Amino acid sequence: MHKMTRKPTHPGELIREEYMKAMNLTVTSLAASLGVSRKTLSAIINERAGVTPDMALRLSRAFSSTPELWLNMQRGYDLWVAENKHTDWQKVKPVYVPKTASREARP
């Protein structure tokens, strides 16, 4: 598995920089277009909250993209943060290793 060293872009940054600034949209106007509260959108674009499946559907319709784009960006960001900011997961011991996987791993 390839470890990404650079922190991925949070979807909120993309919304803020590539859509809102480029289209001269305010938080209030975009929130109204998306059918969400200003507070909800503000949390996402300020990277304090993530994109949910519901929000991904709303963004995909608003910006003619796909919900997968938004969810994959959020997933990549969340995984990077979990791997690089938290270390408790490294204490987990393998519970089960399939024989086929262990044979394939041997030289």
N, C-alpha and C positions, 0 to 999 in steps of 0.2 A: 504494500500500500504506500502510495506517495504522500508524504507529509507536506502540507502547505505551510510555508513559513510566514507568509504575509497574511495578515488578518483580512478575511473576505469583506467585501462591501456589504454593509447592512442595507436591506431593501429601502429603508427610510431615507438613506442618503441618495439613492437613485431617484426616488420620488421627488425629493427636495431639489436636487441639483439638475437632473435631466428633464424633469417634467414641470415642476412648479416654477422654477426660475426661467426656463426656456419659454414657457407658455404664459408667464406673468400671472400665475395663479396664487391666490391667497389661501391660507389654511381654511378660512371660512368658506370661500367659494368652492374649493375642492371637496371639503367635507360635505357640503350640501349636495354636490354632484354625486358623491359616493353614497349618500344616504347614511352617513355616520356623524357622530358628534365631533365638534371641533377638538375636544379633549382627546378623543380616540385617535384622530389623525395626527394631532400634535405629538402624542406619545410615540407614534411610529416614526414620524420624520425626525424626531429628536433622539431616536434610537434608544428609547426607554421601554419600548414594547415591540413585539414581533408581529409579523404578518400571519394572520390566521387563515385557514381555508376560506372562510367567508370573505375576508378582506381580499384575499387573492382573486376570488371570483369578481369582486367589485372592481379591483384595479385592472384586471384583464379586460373587462368590458369597457371601462373608462379610457384605457390607453391602447386598445386593440392589440393586446398581447395575449399570453396564455396564463392560466392560473399556475401552471407548473413553473413558469419563469419565476414568479414571486415566491412560491413555496420552496423551490430549489435554492434560491438565494438565501432564504431564511434558514433552511436546513444547513447549508454550508457555513453560514455565519454561526449558528448555534453549536454545531459540532466543533468548529475551531475554538470557540470560547470555552466549551466544556473540556476540550483536550488541553488547552493552554492555560486556562485560569484556575482549573480545579484539578487536584491530583488524587483525590480519594479513589477514583476509578482504577488507578494503577495498582491498588492493593488487592484487587480481585484476583483470585486464583482460578485457573481453568477447572471446570467441573467435569467436562467431558470432551474428549478429543476423538473424533471418528478415526478408525483405523486407516481408512483410505487417505485421509488428510495427512496423517503422520507418515505414511509410506511415501506420499508425494513430496513431502518436505525433505526427505532424506536424500543425500547426494548419490 
